[in-house]
Amino acid sequence: MTDSDLLGAWRRHAGACVLLDGFHALKHALRFGAEVPVAVTGDRAGALALAEELAPDLREALDALLAEVPRETYASLVPRPHPTAVAALAVRPAREAQLRALGHLPRTAPVVVLDQPRNLGNAGAVIRLAAGFGATGVVTTGPLDPWHPTVVRGGAGLHFATAVERLDVGDLPLGPVFALDPEGEDIRGLKLPDDALLAFGSERSGLSDELRARADHLVALPMRPQVSSYNLATSVAMTLYHWSATGGAVRAS
Ligand SMILES: C[S@@+](CC[C@H](N)C(=O)[O-])C[C@H]1O[C@@H](n2cnc3c(N)ncnc32)[C@H](O)[C@@H]1O
């Protein structure tokens, strides 16, 4: 394919796809089944050496997929060049399929609910955590788009390893809601069920009234007096760790 064919393909797909920025995002997305119609690099030999070292399972797939373009062409396709000089476009999964995955019962791992999150970096970090713990998915309420390019960048390509969607509180999937709040019951005495919705409030104002009304349990993370709260993504990490450490199974795939 010539450079201009590649650029044409990139432009054709850019509107409907999400940008995978850097080698690691592409690696994760491919491992979790993302459809990647176009992938470019300003340094093919370097990218394939990285594959050899860090992702031998994908060496062949990357060899077939990665097209080399001049560095300036690569740089023109991304907001900020990545040290690995790799960029790709991946097809965003259909909302209907994501909603099916989120609503499927019986559920074997919790859904994380971020109620009105504000910070795109936090949302990306939470999606990465959910992927790592094999959570069923991450739902956001409110205006933040969990597929915003900055969230996808923060998620390191792991949006494809868990179901990610935005929903109104009234449309949340079925399941008992365990809402995290410093005023709740100490998490150390609880076992979080696999079908739980684990809900977390916004960075600024905590849980909304609507989410509180839907909550079955309020749960607190241990924190000494005079500390007001933990960071949102940190709270999700502790809660998922507690779920896994008290018998929740981290899925193999
Ligand atoms: C940065 S905190 C929100 C702080 C906010 N100023 C408030 O009034 O709650 C973001 C979310 O993390 C969770 N969180 C933080 N610290 C927690 C704790 N000690 N126990 C339970 N949840 C906590 C809650 O879900 C909270 O809504």
The ligand as a Tripos MOL2 file, in Angstrom:
@<TRIPOS>MOLECULE
LIG
   27    29     1     0     0
SMALL
NO_CHARGES

@<TRIPOS>ATOM
      1 C1        -12.7380   11.7960   45.7550 C.3       1 LIG1
      2 S1        -14.0610   10.8990   46.4080 S.3       1 LIG1
      3 C2        -15.3420   12.1150   46.5710 C.3       1 LIG1
      4 C3        -15.0950   13.1230   47.5840 C.3       1 LIG1
      5 C4        -16.2350   14.0690   47.7090 C.3       1 LIG1
      6 N1        -15.7500   15.3550   48.1160 N.3       1 LIG1
      7 C5        -17.3390   13.5920   48.6720 C.2       1 LIG1
      8 O1        -17.9930   14.4560   49.1940 O.co2     1 LIG1
      9 O2        -17.5930   12.4070   48.8190 O.co2     1 LIG1
     10 C6        -14.6720    9.9690   45.0680 C.3       1 LIG1
     11 C7        -15.3800    8.7030   45.4500 C.3       1 LIG1
     12 O3        -14.4310    7.7550   45.9230 O.3       1 LIG1
     13 C8        -15.0580    6.8890   46.8660 C.3       1 LIG1
     14 N2        -14.3670    7.0270   48.1520 N.ar      1 LIG1
     15 C9        -13.3120    7.8220   48.4540 C.ar      1 LIG1
     16 N3        -12.9080    7.6060   49.7110 N.ar      1 LIG1
     17 C10       -13.7080    6.6350   50.2270 C.ar      1 LIG1
     18 C11       -13.7980    5.9580   51.4820 C.ar      1 LIG1
     19 N4        -12.9700    6.2050   52.4860 N.pl3     1 LIG1
     20 N5        -14.7480    5.0240   51.6340 N.ar      1 LIG1
     21 C12       -15.5960    4.7140   50.6310 C.ar      1 LIG1
     22 N6        -15.5670    5.3220   49.4330 N.ar      1 LIG1
     23 C13       -14.6340    6.2680   49.2260 C.ar      1 LIG1
     24 C14       -16.4990    7.3400   46.9850 C.3       1 LIG1
     25 O4        -17.3040    6.5870   46.1200 O.3       1 LIG1
     26 C15       -16.4130    8.7910   46.5500 C.3       1 LIG1
     27 O5        -17.6510    9.2830   46.1320 O.3       1 LIG1
@<TRIPOS>BOND
     1     1     2 1
     2     2     3 1
     3     2    10 1
     4     3     4 1
     5     4     5 1
     6     5     6 1
     7     5     7 1
     8     7     8 2
     9     7     9 1
    10    10    11 1
    11    11    12 1
    12    11    26 1
    13    12    13 1
    14    13    14 1
    15    13    24 1
    16    14    15 ar
    17    14    23 ar
    18    15    16 ar
    19    16    17 ar
    20    17    18 ar
    21    17    23 ar
    22    18    19 1
    23    18    20 ar
    24    20    21 ar
    25    21    22 ar
    26    22    23 ar
    27    24    25 1
    28    24    26 1
    29    26    27 1
@<TRIPOS>SUBSTRUCTURE
     1 LIG1         1 GROUP 0 **** ****
